[in-house]
Amino acid sequence: MDILDGPERDNDAERVVDFESEEAPVLPDQTRDDTERGWGEREHSNDDRLLDDRPPHWD
């Protein structure tokens, strides 16, 4: 005997799923924690300051 043939049939098994929906995705492609801001990094670059502060023997 199959469990889906019983009198308490699972209604989710017959549910129609729309894969072409325009709604927001259930899970985002990137979480808030997976961004630079989530890691505590600033949005601006620090490269210019680091290049200006190079020691003289690096030239």
N, CA, C and O atoms as a CHARMM CRD file, in Angstrom:
* protein
*
  236
    1    1 MET  N      0.84100  -1.18000   0.00000 PROA 1      0.00000
    2    1 MET  CA     0.00000   0.00000   0.00000 PROA 1      0.00000
    3    1 MET  C      0.88700   1.24400   0.00000 PROA 1      0.00000
    4    1 MET  O      1.84300   1.31700   0.77200 PROA 1      0.00000
    5    2 ASP  N      0.59000   2.20400  -0.83600 PROA 2      0.00000
    6    2 ASP  CA     1.32700   3.45300  -0.94600 PROA 2      0.00000
    7    2 ASP  C      0.72500   4.46800   0.02900 PROA 2      0.00000
    8    2 ASP  O     -0.49300   4.53200   0.19300 PROA 2      0.00000
    9    3 ILE  N      1.58800   5.25800   0.67300 PROA 3      0.00000
   10    3 ILE  CA     1.07600   6.20700   1.66400 PROA 3      0.00000
   11    3 ILE  C      0.22700   7.31200   1.02000 PROA 3      0.00000
   12    3 ILE  O     -0.62000   7.90500   1.68800 PROA 3      0.00000
   13    4 LEU  N      0.44800   7.58900  -0.26300 PROA 4      0.00000
   14    4 LEU  CA    -0.35600   8.62200  -0.93000 PROA 4      0.00000
   15    4 LEU  C     -1.73800   8.11700  -1.33200 PROA 4      0.00000
   16    4 LEU  O     -2.61500   8.91200  -1.67000 PROA 4      0.00000
   17    5 ASP  N     -1.93400   6.81400  -1.29800 PROA 5      0.00000
   18    5 ASP  CA    -3.24000   6.26000  -1.63700 PROA 5      0.00000
   19    5 ASP  C     -4.19100   6.23700  -0.45100 PROA 5      0.00000
   20    5 ASP  O     -5.37100   5.92100  -0.60900 PROA 5      0.00000
   21    6 GLY  N     -3.69100   6.56800   0.73100 PROA 6      0.00000
   22    6 GLY  CA    -4.50800   6.51900   1.93500 PROA 6      0.00000
   23    6 GLY  C     -5.53900   7.62400   1.96800 PROA 6      0.00000
   24    6 GLY  O     -5.50800   8.52900   1.13400 PROA 6      0.00000
   25    7 PRO  N     -6.45300   7.56100   2.92100 PROA 7      0.00000
   26    7 PRO  CA    -7.52400   8.56300   3.00700 PROA 7      0.00000
   27    7 PRO  C     -7.03300   9.95700   3.39000 PROA 7      0.00000
   28    7 PRO  O     -7.68700  10.94400   3.05400 PROA 7      0.00000
   29    8 GLU  N     -5.89900  10.06400   4.08300 PROA 8      0.00000
   30    8 GLU  CA    -5.35800  11.36900   4.47400 PROA 8      0.00000
   31    8 GLU  C     -4.26400  11.77100   3.49100 PROA 8      0.00000
   32    8 GLU  O     -3.10000  11.92300   3.86300 PROA 8      0.00000
   33    9 ARG  N     -4.64700  11.93600   2.26700 PROA 9      0.00000
   34    9 ARG  CA    -3.70900  12.23200   1.18200 PROA 9      0.00000
   35    9 ARG  C     -3.05500  13.59400   1.39400 PROA 9      0.00000
   36    9 ARG  O     -3.70000  14.53100   1.86300 PROA 9      0.00000
   37   10 ASP  N     -1.78200  13.69900   1.04900 PROA 10     0.00000
   38   10 ASP  CA    -1.00700  14.92600   1.20700 PROA 10     0.00000
   39   10 ASP  C     -1.39100  15.91200   0.10200 PROA 10     0.00000
   40   10 ASP  O     -1.15900  15.64100  -1.07600 PROA 10     0.00000
   41   11 ASN  N     -1.97600  17.05600   0.47500 PROA 11     0.00000
   42   11 ASN  CA    -2.39900  18.04000  -0.52400 PROA 11     0.00000
   43   11 ASN  C     -1.22800  18.75700  -1.17800 PROA 11     0.00000
   44   11 ASN  O     -1.37200  19.26000  -2.29300 PROA 11     0.00000
   45   12 ASP  N     -0.07400  18.82100  -0.52500 PROA 12     0.00000
   46   12 ASP  CA     1.08700  19.46500  -1.12900 PROA 12     0.00000
   47   12 ASP  C      1.59300  18.69200  -2.34500 PROA 12     0.00000
   48   12 ASP  O      2.21700  19.28000  -3.22900 PROA 12     0.00000
   49   13 ALA  N      1.34200  17.42100  -2.40200 PROA 13     0.00000
   50   13 ALA  CA     1.78700  16.61700  -3.54300 PROA 13     0.00000
   51   13 ALA  C      1.07200  17.04300  -4.82000 PROA 13     0.00000
   52   13 ALA  O      1.60300  16.85500  -5.91500 PROA 13     0.00000
   53   14 GLU  N     -0.10900  17.60600  -4.69900 PROA 14     0.00000
   54   14 GLU  CA    -0.88200  18.03000  -5.86100 PROA 14     0.00000
   55   14 GLU  C     -0.78100  19.52900  -6.11900 PROA 14     0.00000
   56   14 GLU  O     -1.41500  20.04000  -7.04200 PROA 14     0.00000
   57   15 ARG  N     -0.00100  20.23100  -5.32600 PROA 15     0.00000
   58   15 ARG  CA     0.11400  21.68500  -5.45400 PROA 15     0.00000
   59   15 ARG  C      0.86300  22.04400  -6.73700 PROA 15     0.00000
   60   15 ARG  O      1.86600  21.41400  -7.07300 PROA 15     0.00000
   61   16 VAL  N      0.37800  23.04600  -7.44300 PROA 16     0.00000
   62   16 VAL  CA     1.02100  23.51500  -8.66600 PROA 16     0.00000
   63   16 VAL  C      2.08700  24.53800  -8.28800 PROA 16     0.00000
   64   16 VAL  O      1.81900  25.46900  -7.53000 PROA 16     0.00000
   65   17 VAL  N      3.30300  24.36200  -8.82200 PROA 17     0.00000
   66   17 VAL  CA     4.40800  25.26000  -8.53300 PROA 17     0.00000
   67   17 VAL  C      4.74000  26.03700  -9.79700 PROA 17     0.00000
   68   17 VAL  O      4.99700  25.44700 -10.84600 PROA 17     0.00000
   69   18 ASP  N      4.73400  27.37000  -9.69300 PROA 18     0.00000
   70   18 ASP  CA     5.02800  28.23500 -10.82800 PROA 18     0.00000
   71   18 ASP  C      6.51200  28.59800 -10.80100 PROA 18     0.00000
   72   18 ASP  O      6.94700  29.39100  -9.96600 PROA 18     0.00000
   73   19 PHE  N      7.28500  28.01400 -11.71700 PROA 19     0.00000
   74   19 PHE  CA     8.72500  28.27600 -11.76200 PROA 19     0.00000
   75   19 PHE  C      9.05900  29.56200 -12.50600 PROA 19     0.00000
   76   19 PHE  O     10.20200  30.01600 -12.45100 PROA 19     0.00000
   77   20 GLU  N      8.11000  30.15200 -13.19000 PROA 20     0.00000
   78   20 GLU  CA     8.32000  31.37300 -13.95500 PROA 20     0.00000
   79   20 GLU  C      7.80200  32.60300 -13.21400 PROA 20     0.00000
   80   20 GLU  O      7.49500  33.61400 -13.84600 PROA 20     0.00000
   81   21 SER  N      7.70100  32.53800 -11.92000 PROA 21     0.00000
   82   21 SER  CA     7.12600  33.61300 -11.12400 PROA 21     0.00000
   83   21 SER  C      8.03700  34.84400 -11.13200 PROA 21     0.00000
   84   21 SER  O      9.26200  34.72600 -11.16400 PROA 21     0.00000
   85   22 GLU  N      7.41900  36.02000 -11.10400 PROA 22     0.00000
   86   22 GLU  CA     8.14600  37.28500 -11.06700 PROA 22     0.00000
   87   22 GLU  C      8.40800  37.76000  -9.64200 PROA 22     0.00000
   88   22 GLU  O      8.99300  38.82600  -9.44800 PROA 22     0.00000
   89   23 GLU  N      7.99100  37.00000  -8.65700 PROA 23     0.00000
   90   23 GLU  CA     8.16500  37.39000  -7.26500 PROA 23     0.00000
   91   23 GLU  C      9.63600  37.29700  -6.86700 PROA 23     0.00000
   92   23 GLU  O     10.45300  36.70700  -7.57300 PROA 23     0.00000
   93   24 ALA  N      9.94600  37.89000  -5.72900 PROA 24     0.00000
   94   24 ALA  CA    11.30800  37.82000  -5.21500 PROA 24     0.00000
   95   24 ALA  C     11.68000  36.36800  -4.92900 PROA 24     0.00000
   96   24 ALA  O     10.82200  35.57200  -4.54700 PROA 24     0.00000
   97   25 PRO  N     12.96000  36.01600  -5.11200 PROA 25     0.00000
   98   25 PRO  CA    13.36600  34.63500  -4.85900 PROA 25     0.00000
   99   25 PRO  C     13.24300  34.28200  -3.37500 PROA 25     0.00000
  100   25 PRO  O     13.31300  35.15200  -2.50600 PROA 25     0.00000
  101   26 VAL  N     13.06300  33.01700  -3.11300 PROA 26     0.00000
  102   26 VAL  CA    12.94000  32.55200  -1.73500 PROA 26     0.00000
  103   26 VAL  C     14.25500  32.77100  -0.99200 PROA 26     0.00000
  104   26 VAL  O     14.26400  33.23800   0.14800 PROA 26     0.00000
  105   27 LEU  N     15.35000  32.43500  -1.63800 PROA 27     0.00000
  106   27 LEU  CA    16.68000  32.66400  -1.06400 PROA 27     0.00000
  107   27 LEU  C     17.43600  33.63800  -1.95700 PROA 27     0.00000
  108   27 LEU  O     17.48400  33.43400  -3.17000 PROA 27     0.00000
  109   28 PRO  N     18.02000  34.67800  -1.40300 PROA 28     0.00000
  110   28 PRO  CA    18.76700  35.63300  -2.22600 PROA 28     0.00000
  111   28 PRO  C     20.06600  35.01400  -2.73700 PROA 28     0.00000
  112   28 PRO  O     20.56000  34.03500  -2.17700 PROA 28     0.00000
  113   29 ASP  N     20.61700  35.60100  -3.81300 PROA 29     0.00000
  114   29 ASP  CA    21.89500  35.12500  -4.34700 PROA 29     0.00000
  115   29 ASP  C     23.03700  35.42500  -3.38300 PROA 29     0.00000
  116   29 ASP  O     24.00200  34.66600  -3.30200 PROA 29     0.00000
  117   30 GLN  N     22.92600  36.52800  -2.65700 PROA 30     0.00000
  118   30 GLN  CA    23.97500  36.93200  -1.72100 PROA 30     0.00000
  119   30 GLN  C     23.32100  37.44900  -0.44700 PROA 30     0.00000
  120   30 GLN  O     22.39100  38.25300  -0.50200 PROA 30     0.00000
  121   31 THR  N     23.80300  36.99000   0.68700 PROA 31     0.00000
  122   31 THR  CA    23.24500  37.45200   1.95300 PROA 31     0.00000
  123   31 THR  C     23.92600  38.74200   2.38900 PROA 31     0.00000
  124   31 THR  O     24.97400  39.10900   1.85800 PROA 31     0.00000
  125   32 ARG  N     23.33700  39.41900   3.34400 PROA 32     0.00000
  126   32 ARG  CA    23.89100  40.65800   3.86400 PROA 32     0.00000
  127   32 ARG  C     25.25900  40.42700   4.50700 PROA 32     0.00000
  128   32 ARG  O     26.13000  41.29400   4.44900 PROA 32     0.00000
  129   33 ASP  N     25.44400  39.26300   5.11700 PROA 33     0.00000
  130   33 ASP  CA    26.71900  38.95900   5.77500 PROA 33     0.00000
  131   33 ASP  C     27.82700  38.66100   4.78200 PROA 33     0.00000
  132   33 ASP  O     29.00200  38.68300   5.14900 PROA 33     0.00000
  133   34 ASP  N     27.47800  38.38300   3.53100 PROA 34     0.00000
  134   34 ASP  CA    28.46300  38.01500   2.53300 PROA 34     0.00000
  135   34 ASP  C     28.93000  39.21800   1.71400 PROA 34     0.00000
  136   34 ASP  O     29.50100  39.04600   0.63700 PROA 34     0.00000
  137   35 THR  N     28.69700  40.41100   2.20300 PROA 35     0.00000
  138   35 THR  CA    29.13100  41.61800   1.50800 PROA 35     0.00000
  139   35 THR  C     30.30400  42.23700   2.26800 PROA 35     0.00000
  140   35 THR  O     30.61400  41.83700   3.39100 PROA 35     0.00000
  141   36 GLU  N     30.94500  43.21000   1.64100 PROA 36     0.00000
  142   36 GLU  CA    32.05300  43.90600   2.31500 PROA 36     0.00000
  143   36 GLU  C     31.56700  44.56500   3.59700 PROA 36     0.00000
  144   36 GLU  O     32.25600  44.53900   4.61700 PROA 36     0.00000
  145   37 ARG  N     30.39500  45.14600   3.54100 PROA 37     0.00000
  146   37 ARG  CA    29.84700  45.80900   4.72400 PROA 37     0.00000
  147   37 ARG  C     29.56300  44.80100   5.83400 PROA 37     0.00000
  148   37 ARG  O     29.75200  45.10200   7.01300 PROA 37     0.00000
  149   38 GLY  N     29.11300  43.61200   5.46200 PROA 38     0.00000
  150   38 GLY  CA    28.85500  42.56900   6.44000 PROA 38     0.00000
  151   38 GLY  C     30.12200  42.08800   7.14100 PROA 38     0.00000
  152   38 GLY  O     30.07800  41.64900   8.29000 PROA 38     0.00000
  153   39 TRP  N     31.24500  42.17500   6.44200 PROA 39     0.00000
  154   39 TRP  CA    32.53500  41.79700   7.02400 PROA 39     0.00000
  155   39 TRP  C     33.16600  42.95500   7.79100 PROA 39     0.00000
  156   39 TRP  O     34.24600  42.80800   8.36300 PROA 39     0.00000
  157   40 GLY  N     32.49500  44.10500   7.80500 PROA 40     0.00000
  158   40 GLY  CA    33.00000  45.24900   8.54600 PROA 40     0.00000
  159   40 GLY  C     33.95300  46.12300   7.75300 PROA 40     0.00000
  160   40 GLY  O     34.62100  46.99000   8.31800 PROA 40     0.00000
  161   41 GLU  N     34.01900  45.90300   6.45300 PROA 41     0.00000
  162   41 GLU  CA    34.90200  46.70500   5.61800 PROA 41     0.00000
  163   41 GLU  C     34.19700  47.98000   5.18400 PROA 41     0.00000
  164   41 GLU  O     32.97200  48.02500   5.07000 PROA 41     0.00000
  165   42 ARG  N     34.97600  48.99100   4.95000 PROA 42     0.00000
  166   42 ARG  CA    34.41700  50.26400   4.48900 PROA 42     0.00000
  167   42 ARG  C     34.17400  50.21000   2.99400 PROA 42     0.00000
  168   42 ARG  O     34.73300  49.37500   2.28400 PROA 42     0.00000
  169   43 GLU  N     33.33200  51.11500   2.53300 PROA 43     0.00000
  170   43 GLU  CA    32.99400  51.12800   1.11300 PROA 43     0.00000
  171   43 GLU  C     34.05000  51.83300   0.27100 PROA 43     0.00000
  172   43 GLU  O     34.10100  51.61800  -0.94000 PROA 43     0.00000
  173   44 HSD  N     34.88600  52.65900   0.86700 PROA 44     0.00000
  174   44 HSD  CA    35.89500  53.35800   0.07800 PROA 44     0.00000
  175   44 HSD  C     37.21200  52.58700   0.11900 PROA 44     0.00000
  176   44 HSD  O     37.44900  51.77200   1.01100 PROA 44     0.00000
  177   45 SER  N     38.04900  52.86100  -0.85600 PROA 45     0.00000
  178   45 SER  CA    39.32700  52.16500  -0.98300 PROA 45     0.00000
  179   45 SER  C     40.39700  52.84800  -0.13900 PROA 45     0.00000
  180   45 SER  O     40.39400  54.07000   0.01300 PROA 45     0.00000
  181   46 ASN  N     41.28500  52.07300   0.39300 PROA 46     0.00000
  182   46 ASN  CA    42.39200  52.55100   1.20500 PROA 46     0.00000
  183   46 ASN  C     43.70700  52.48100   0.42500 PROA 46     0.00000
  184   46 ASN  O     44.76800  52.76300   0.98000 PROA 46     0.00000
  185   47 ASP  N     43.64600  52.11200  -0.84000 PROA 47     0.00000
  186   47 ASP  CA    44.84300  51.88400  -1.64500 PROA 47     0.00000
  187   47 ASP  C     45.68700  53.14400  -1.82300 PROA 47     0.00000
  188   47 ASP  O     46.91400  53.07300  -1.75000 PROA 47     0.00000
  189   48 ASP  N     45.05400  54.29400  -2.05600 PROA 48     0.00000
  190   48 ASP  CA    45.81400  55.53600  -2.27400 PROA 48     0.00000
  191   48 ASP  C     46.63700  55.90300  -1.04200 PROA 48     0.00000
  192   48 ASP  O     47.79900  56.28800  -1.17100 PROA 48     0.00000
  193   49 ARG  N     46.05800  55.79000   0.13200 PROA 49     0.00000
  194   49 ARG  CA    46.79500  56.10900   1.35300 PROA 49     0.00000
  195   49 ARG  C     47.94800  55.13500   1.55600 PROA 49     0.00000
  196   49 ARG  O     49.04100  55.54200   1.95000 PROA 49     0.00000
  197   50 LEU  N     47.71900  53.87800   1.29500 PROA 50     0.00000
  198   50 LEU  CA    48.78500  52.88900   1.46900 PROA 50     0.00000
  199   50 LEU  C     49.92100  53.11100   0.48300 PROA 50     0.00000
  200   50 LEU  O     51.08600  52.93300   0.84000 PROA 50     0.00000
  201   51 LEU  N     49.61000  53.49200  -0.74100 PROA 51     0.00000
  202   51 LEU  CA    50.66200  53.77100  -1.72300 PROA 51     0.00000
  203   51 LEU  C     51.45100  55.02100  -1.34300 PROA 51     0.00000
  204   51 LEU  O     52.66200  55.07100  -1.55800 PROA 51     0.00000
  205   52 ASP  N     50.79300  56.02000  -0.78800 PROA 52     0.00000
  206   52 ASP  CA    51.48100  57.24300  -0.33400 PROA 52     0.00000
  207   52 ASP  C     52.37000  56.97900   0.87000 PROA 52     0.00000
  208   52 ASP  O     53.39800  57.63900   1.02500 PROA 52     0.00000
  209   53 ASP  N     52.00900  56.04600   1.71400 PROA 53     0.00000
  210   53 ASP  CA    52.76300  55.75900   2.92700 PROA 53     0.00000
  211   53 ASP  C     53.83500  54.68200   2.74600 PROA 53     0.00000
  212   53 ASP  O     54.34900  54.15600   3.73400 PROA 53     0.00000
  213   54 ARG  N     54.17300  54.35300   1.52000 PROA 54     0.00000
  214   54 ARG  CA    55.19900  53.33400   1.28100 PROA 54     0.00000
  215   54 ARG  C     56.54700  53.78700   1.83700 PROA 54     0.00000
  216   54 ARG  O     56.87100  54.97200   1.75600 PROA 54     0.00000
  217   55 PRO  N     57.32000  52.89500   2.38800 PROA 55     0.00000
  218   55 PRO  CA    58.65400  53.24400   2.86900 PROA 55     0.00000
  219   55 PRO  C     59.56900  53.65600   1.70300 PROA 55     0.00000
  220   55 PRO  O     59.35000  53.22300   0.57100 PROA 55     0.00000
  221   56 PRO  N     60.59000  54.48600   1.96500 PROA 56     0.00000
  222   56 PRO  CA    61.45700  54.97100   0.88300 PROA 56     0.00000
  223   56 PRO  C     62.19300  53.84900   0.14600 PROA 56     0.00000
  224   56 PRO  O     62.47700  53.98100  -1.04500 PROA 56     0.00000
  225   57 HSD  N     62.50100  52.76000   0.83000 PROA 57     0.00000
  226   57 HSD  CA    63.25700  51.70700   0.15800 PROA 57     0.00000
  227   57 HSD  C     62.38300  50.87900  -0.81100 PROA 57     0.00000
  228   57 HSD  O     62.89800  49.97100  -1.46300 PROA 57     0.00000
  229   58 TRP  N     61.10200  51.17100  -0.91300 PROA 58     0.00000
  230   58 TRP  CA    60.23900  50.47500  -1.86700 PROA 58     0.00000
  231   58 TRP  C     60.22600  51.15300  -3.23000 PROA 58     0.00000
  232   58 TRP  O     59.67500  50.58900  -4.17500 PROA 58     0.00000
  233   59 ASP  N     60.80700  52.33600  -3.36900 PROA 59     0.00000
  234   59 ASP  CA    60.81000  53.05400  -4.65300 PROA 59     0.00000
  235   59 ASP  C     61.81600  52.51400  -5.61000 PROA 59     0.00000
  236   59 ASP  O     61.93600  53.01500  -6.72800 PROA 59     0.00000
